[in-house]
Amino acid sequence: MKDLILKVIDFFHPLFRKFMPLQTFRYAACGGANTLLDIFLFHEFESSFAQRGIIRIYSLAMSPHIAALVAAFCFTFPIGFYLSRYVVFTESNVRGRIQLVRYFSLVLACMALNYMFLKFFIEQLHIEPTLSKIFTSVVVITFSYLSQKHFTFKIKKIKQHSL
């Protein structure tokens, strides 16, 4: 699957070579696809949950848009990690489990940003939930790319010993 994804993405890169390096293009393609999936799932879940009102899981109560955020996350988290590790940041020499822990930490930070922005756009500015999710995604994607490149999947410098 990885090879097919790379072939498709890399096939289109020459059209954008003047504007962005291959890694950035791969991130844009993979991140864009995962973001579209996230927005689609958010919309579908939010539409379904809106009919039910407040979503209760044990003692936790969530508004439909926050429940939709969590539900979509359950799908896009593993897909995003796979694409980041095996398609975008392939040169990283950080161990896989360390990458996963860092990625999960980063995604939790992104979830917090999503939560805050969605609450603000929907509950304060009264913007429609799917449109609010799109606005939120623009900010979160920028933060996510920079964090992944410089933290989660960074390339460790190997110390050279001098004699």
Backbone as CSV, one residue per row, in Angstrom:
resi,resn,N_x,N_y,N_z,CA_x,CA_y,CA_z,C_x,C_y,C_z
1,MET,0.830,-1.191,0.000,0.000,0.000,0.000,0.876,1.257,0.000
2,LYS,1.924,1.220,0.852,2.832,2.358,0.953,3.422,2.709,-0.414
3,ASP,3.884,1.689,-1.142,4.507,1.930,-2.446,3.523,2.541,-3.442
4,LEU,2.284,2.079,-3.416,1.263,2.634,-4.308,0.998,4.103,-3.978
5,ILE,0.864,4.398,-2.699,0.623,5.786,-2.278,1.792,6.674,-2.713
6,LEU,3.016,6.201,-2.486,4.198,6.978,-2.888,4.244,7.198,-4.401
7,LYS,3.950,6.165,-5.171,3.971,6.299,-6.633,2.967,7.344,-7.109
8,VAL,1.765,7.301,-6.551,0.721,8.250,-6.965,1.125,9.674,-6.592
9,ILE,1.548,9.869,-5.346,1.916,11.214,-4.893,3.120,11.732,-5.671
10,ASP,4.149,10.897,-5.773,5.374,11.330,-6.446,5.170,11.590,-7.934
11,PHE,4.179,10.937,-8.529,3.864,11.175,-9.933,3.448,12.634,-10.164
12,PHE,2.713,13.206,-9.198,2.215,14.576,-9.342,3.185,15.638,-8.836
13,HIS,4.221,15.239,-8.121,5.137,16.215,-7.544,5.815,17.119,-8.579
14,PRO,6.218,16.616,-9.768,6.869,17.517,-10.736,6.051,18.773,-11.060
15,LEU,4.729,18.677,-10.986,3.891,19.850,-11.244,4.074,20.930,-10.175
16,PHE,4.519,20.530,-8.989,4.632,21.445,-7.849,6.072,21.643,-7.382
17,ARG,7.022,21.041,-8.093,8.431,21.060,-7.689,8.959,22.474,-7.462
18,LYS,8.518,23.425,-8.281,8.985,24.808,-8.140,8.492,25.454,-6.852
19,PHE,7.371,24.958,-6.327,6.742,25.587,-5.172,7.080,24.920,-3.846
20,MET,7.345,23.610,-3.879,7.596,22.918,-2.611,8.428,21.662,-2.805
21,PRO,9.270,21.380,-1.798,10.070,20.151,-1.869,9.179,18.910,-1.743
22,LEU,9.742,17.763,-2.084,8.983,16.513,-2.106,8.330,16.208,-0.750
23,GLN,9.079,16.360,0.336,8.522,16.037,1.650,7.302,16.910,1.972
24,THR,7.393,18.182,1.686,6.269,19.086,1.941,5.079,18.708,1.063
25,PHE,5.350,18.341,-0.188,4.275,17.926,-1.088,3.610,16.644,-0.584
26,ARG,4.438,15.691,-0.145,3.879,14.449,0.402,3.023,14.742,1.633
27,TYR,3.496,15.652,2.479,2.721,16.006,3.671,1.400,16.646,3.259
28,ALA,1.471,17.544,2.295,0.248,18.220,1.834,-0.742,17.209,1.257
29,ALA,-0.246,16.264,0.472,-1.131,15.265,-0.136,-1.726,14.329,0.923
30,CYS,-0.878,13.777,1.771,-1.362,12.845,2.800,-2.199,13.571,3.841
31,GLY,-1.681,14.695,4.297,-2.425,15.470,5.289,-3.729,15.983,4.727
32,GLY,-3.699,16.395,3.464,-4.927,16.874,2.819,-5.968,15.781,2.705
33,ALA,-5.537,14.589,2.312,-6.474,13.468,2.191,-7.037,13.093,3.563
34,ASN,-6.164,13.048,4.569,-6.631,12.690,5.909,-7.529,13.789,6.486
35,THR,-7.238,15.029,6.158,-8.075,16.141,6.614,-9.446,16.096,5.950
36,LEU,-9.476,15.801,4.660,-10.776,15.664,3.980,-11.588,14.529,4.592
37,LEU,-10.913,13.413,4.881,-11.601,12.306,5.545,-12.113,12.759,6.909
38,ASP,-11.295,13.485,7.653,-11.673,13.982,8.974,-12.898,14.897,8.892
39,ILE,-12.879,15.815,7.949,-14.016,16.741,7.790,-15.276,15.983,7.368
40,PHE,-15.126,15.039,6.450,-16.270,14.228,6.022,-16.849,13.442,7.200
41,LEU,-15.976,12.748,7.948,-16.441,11.975,9.097,-17.063,12.884,10.156
42,PHE,-16.419,14.032,10.401,-16.966,14.991,11.363,-18.383,15.390,10.954
43,HIS,-18.558,15.729,9.691,-19.877,16.138,9.190,-20.913,15.026,9.382
44,GLU,-20.536,13.817,9.006,-21.472,12.693,9.112,-21.826,12.400,10.571
45,PHE,-20.804,12.336,11.424,-21.066,12.078,12.844,-21.861,13.220,13.476
46,GLU,-21.484,14.448,13.174,-22.165,15.602,13.763,-23.632,15.627,13.339
47,SER,-23.910,15.320,12.085,-25.298,15.273,11.604,-26.093,14.208,12.355
48,SER,-25.474,13.061,12.553,-26.136,11.970,13.265,-26.331,12.312,14.746
49,PHE,-25.282,12.841,15.359,-25.349,13.156,16.790,-26.260,14.349,17.074
50,ALA,-26.375,15.282,16.140,-27.205,16.472,16.358,-28.661,16.088,16.593
51,GLN,-29.092,15.004,15.970,-30.473,14.550,16.148,-30.718,14.021,17.562
52,ARG,-29.651,13.565,18.216,-29.769,12.978,19.556,-29.576,14.005,20.672
53,GLY,-29.028,15.162,20.337,-28.748,16.167,21.366,-27.453,15.850,22.093
54,ILE,-27.405,16.101,23.360,-26.206,15.861,24.155,-25.897,14.364,24.165
55,ILE,-24.630,14.030,23.902,-24.188,12.640,23.878,-23.619,12.308,25.253
56,ARG,-24.142,11.267,25.874,-23.680,10.867,27.212,-22.997,9.509,27.141
57,ILE,-21.771,9.476,27.669,-21.018,8.232,27.809,-20.628,8.156,29.276
58,TYR,-21.314,7.288,29.978,-21.191,7.195,31.443,-21.503,8.568,32.037
59,SER,-20.568,9.167,32.760,-20.852,10.462,33.386,-20.374,11.633,32.522
60,LEU,-19.864,11.336,31.348,-19.356,12.367,30.444,-20.451,12.801,29.475
61,ALA,-20.670,14.091,29.389,-21.665,14.630,28.453,-20.945,15.499,27.428
62,MET,-21.252,15.263,26.149,-20.616,16.018,25.066,-21.661,16.578,24.130
63,SER,-21.376,17.774,23.624,-22.224,18.331,22.582,-21.999,17.513,21.307
64,PRO,-22.943,17.547,20.381,-22.790,16.756,19.159,-21.493,17.048,18.394
65,HIS,-21.079,18.318,18.335,-19.868,18.625,17.565,-18.604,18.123,18.261
66,ILE,-18.581,18.072,19.573,-17.409,17.545,20.275,-17.393,16.018,20.190
67,ALA,-18.541,15.390,20.286,-18.627,13.936,20.109,-18.198,13.548,18.690
68,ALA,-18.580,14.352,17.704,-18.177,14.091,16.314,-16.664,14.240,16.154
69,LEU,-16.079,15.207,16.832,-14.626,15.392,16.807,-13.924,14.146,17.333
70,VAL,-14.396,13.623,18.446,-13.794,12.432,19.054,-13.996,11.206,18.160
71,ALA,-15.176,11.043,17.620,-15.458,9.889,16.756,-14.591,9.906,15.500
72,ALA,-14.467,11.050,14.869,-13.635,11.155,13.660,-12.167,10.877,13.994
73,PHE,-11.725,11.336,15.154,-10.351,11.104,15.614,-10.022,9.613,15.656
74,CYS,-10.969,8.796,16.073,-10.734,7.354,16.172,-10.361,6.732,14.829
75,PHE,-10.793,7.334,13.749,-10.460,6.841,12.418,-9.197,7.498,11.862
76,THR,-9.104,8.808,12.021,-8.016,9.534,11.355,-6.685,9.459,12.092
77,PHE,-6.690,9.161,13.387,-5.429,9.046,14.123,-4.529,7.942,13.562
78,PRO,-5.012,6.684,13.460,-4.107,5.647,12.935,-3.728,5.867,11.469
79,ILE,-4.649,6.376,10.679,-4.338,6.637,9.270,-3.275,7.725,9.165
80,GLY,-3.435,8.789,9.933,-2.467,9.884,9.920,-1.085,9.447,10.356
81,PHE,-1.011,8.608,11.396,0.291,8.127,11.857,0.961,7.283,10.779
82,TYR,0.219,6.371,10.198,0.770,5.513,9.137,1.315,6.360,7.984
83,LEU,0.521,7.301,7.517,0.955,8.131,6.391,2.169,8.985,6.764
84,SER,2.177,9.542,7.960,3.312,10.366,8.382,4.581,9.547,8.492
85,ARG,4.485,8.390,9.104,5.681,7.576,9.325,6.212,6.932,8.045
86,TYR,5.324,6.354,7.246,5.775,5.547,6.119,5.756,6.253,4.761
87,VAL,5.135,7.423,4.683,5.058,8.118,3.399,5.751,9.478,3.452
88,VAL,5.521,10.246,4.502,6.021,11.617,4.546,7.402,11.727,5.164
89,PHE,7.554,11.265,6.384,8.805,11.454,7.124,9.608,10.157,7.165
90,THR,9.914,9.616,6.006,10.569,8.311,5.905,12.034,8.343,6.328
91,GLU,12.657,9.508,6.340,14.073,9.597,6.694,14.301,9.631,8.203
92,SER,13.251,9.734,8.976,13.390,9.837,10.424,14.063,8.585,10.979
93,ASN,15.005,8.799,11.884,15.673,7.670,12.520,15.266,7.528,13.993
94,VAL,14.188,8.173,14.369,13.634,8.031,15.710,12.883,6.699,15.743
95,ARG,13.026,5.946,16.826,12.385,4.630,16.939,10.864,4.742,16.818
96,GLY,10.264,3.692,16.256,8.831,3.677,15.975,7.952,3.957,17.174
97,ARG,8.243,3.319,18.307,7.379,3.541,19.477,7.531,4.959,20.017
98,ILE,8.729,5.542,19.883,8.940,6.934,20.294,8.138,7.847,19.363
99,GLN,8.165,7.545,18.070,7.374,8.311,17.108,5.893,8.240,17.464
100,LEU,5.418,7.048,17.811,4.005,6.877,18.138,3.621,7.691,19.373
101,VAL,4.455,7.649,20.407,4.172,8.417,21.619,4.184,9.911,21.305
102,ARG,5.177,10.352,20.544,5.246,11.773,20.168,4.064,12.168,19.293
103,TYR,3.732,11.302,18.344,2.616,11.593,17.454,1.317,11.686,18.256
104,PHE,1.121,10.746,19.169,-0.084,10.765,20.001,-0.133,12.046,20.834
105,SER,1.010,12.446,21.393,1.068,13.691,22.177,0.715,14.891,21.304
106,LEU,1.266,14.915,20.112,0.975,15.998,19.181,-0.499,16.006,18.795
107,VAL,-1.032,14.837,18.540,-2.439,14.752,18.150,-3.338,15.201,19.303
108,LEU,-2.960,14.884,20.533,-3.733,15.379,21.680,-3.703,16.907,21.730
109,ALA,-2.537,17.489,21.453,-2.453,18.960,21.396,-3.344,19.495,20.276
110,CYS,-3.340,18.819,19.140,-4.199,19.230,18.019,-5.679,19.056,18.380
111,MET,-5.991,18.013,19.111,-7.374,17.826,19.560,-7.792,18.972,20.482
112,ALA,-6.874,19.388,21.361,-7.182,20.511,22.258,-7.430,21.781,21.446
113,LEU,-6.588,22.009,20.435,-6.799,23.175,19.565,-8.132,23.065,18.826
114,ASN,-8.415,21.882,18.288,-9.703,21.655,17.621,-10.857,21.949,18.566
115,TYR,-10.766,21.428,19.757,-11.817,21.621,20.752,-12.051,23.113,21.016
116,MET,-10.960,23.829,21.297,-11.090,25.255,21.617,-11.650,26.055,20.448
117,PHE,-11.128,25.799,19.247,-11.600,26.538,18.083,-13.049,26.192,17.743
118,LEU,-13.406,24.908,17.824,-14.792,24.531,17.533,-15.755,25.157,18.534
119,LYS,-15.400,25.105,19.810,-16.253,25.738,20.828,-16.419,27.223,20.514
120,PHE,-15.321,27.879,20.149,-15.365,29.306,19.856,-16.204,29.592,18.607
121,PHE,-15.886,28.919,17.497,-16.590,29.191,16.244,-18.077,28.828,16.322
122,ILE,-18.384,27.678,16.916,-19.772,27.206,16.928,-20.588,27.875,18.029
123,GLU,-20.043,27.886,19.236,-20.846,28.339,20.376,-20.786,29.844,20.621
124,GLN,-19.705,30.485,20.192,-19.595,31.934,20.398,-19.953,32.728,19.133
125,LEU,-19.404,32.286,17.992,-19.657,33.007,16.741,-20.854,32.447,15.970
126,HIS,-21.371,31.288,16.393,-22.538,30.650,15.786,-22.328,30.326,14.301
127,ILE,-21.136,29.861,13.989,-20.826,29.410,12.628,-21.203,27.935,12.532
128,GLU,-21.727,27.537,11.399,-22.162,26.157,11.148,-21.009,25.188,11.470
129,PRO,-21.297,24.014,12.079,-20.248,23.103,12.538,-19.236,22.640,11.483
130,THR,-19.691,22.231,10.308,-18.736,21.759,9.295,-17.842,22.894,8.810
131,LEU,-18.380,24.061,8.603,-17.577,25.215,8.207,-16.583,25.577,9.323
132,SER,-17.012,25.487,10.561,-16.125,25.725,11.695,-14.982,24.722,11.711
133,LYS,-15.281,23.474,11.393,-14.254,22.428,11.341,-13.236,22.737,10.250
134,ILE,-13.686,23.240,9.131,-12.775,23.597,8.036,-11.855,24.733,8.470
135,PHE,-12.395,25.780,9.075,-11.575,26.895,9.574,-10.548,26.390,10.585
136,THR,-11.006,25.566,11.488,-10.138,25.014,12.529,-9.018,24.190,11.919
137,SER,-9.331,23.409,10.915,-8.334,22.535,10.288,-7.168,23.317,9.702
138,VAL,-7.430,24.476,9.136,-6.352,25.289,8.546,-5.309,25.645,9.606
139,VAL,-5.746,26.080,10.756,-4.822,26.457,11.833,-4.100,25.231,12.372
140,VAL,-4.840,24.172,12.615,-4.271,22.976,13.227,-3.276,22.284,12.297
141,ILE,-3.552,22.273,11.008,-2.646,21.635,10.048,-1.286,22.339,10.037
142,THR,-1.284,23.631,10.076,-0.024,24.383,10.095,0.783,24.029,11.343
143,PHE,0.140,24.059,12.482,0.798,23.686,13.738,1.301,22.246,13.674
144,SER,0.487,21.349,13.162,0.812,19.933,13.106,2.029,19.664,12.219
145,TYR,2.067,20.261,11.041,3.198,20.027,10.131,4.509,20.450,10.774
146,LEU,4.544,21.637,11.319,5.781,22.128,11.928,6.189,21.260,13.118
147,SER,5.230,20.835,13.906,5.532,19.990,15.060,6.027,18.609,14.631
148,GLN,5.403,18.038,13.622,5.833,16.713,13.159,7.231,16.760,12.565
149,LYS,7.485,17.762,11.778,8.787,17.857,11.127,9.918,18.074,12.129
150,HIS,9.679,18.892,13.131,10.747,19.264,14.053,10.722,18.515,15.381
151,PHE,9.712,17.679,15.611,9.640,16.969,16.880,9.370,15.480,16.684
152,THR,8.204,15.141,16.178,7.786,13.746,16.108,8.681,12.907,15.205
153,PHE,8.938,13.377,14.001,9.684,12.601,13.012,11.012,13.258,12.644
154,LYS,11.580,13.999,13.566,12.834,14.682,13.256,13.928,13.662,12.985
155,ILE,14.964,14.145,12.354,16.125,13.307,12.088,17.161,13.647,13.149
156,LYS,17.501,12.637,13.942,18.487,12.856,14.995,19.866,12.977,14.363
157,LYS,20.631,13.939,14.859,21.993,14.070,14.394,22.823,13.008,15.096
158,ILE,23.599,12.306,14.316,24.456,11.257,14.862,25.783,11.908,15.252
159,LYS,26.166,11.683,16.501,27.420,12.267,16.985,28.591,11.541,16.359
160,GLN,29.525,12.324,15.894,30.722,11.767,15.307,31.831,11.838,16.334
161,HIS,32.499,10.738,16.533,33.597,10.711,17.502,34.884,11.073,16.791
162,SER,35.592,11.987,17.388,36.888,12.333,16.797,37.993,11.656,17.584
163,LEU,39.023,11.277,16.889,40.157,10.587,17.524,41.292,11.509,17.766
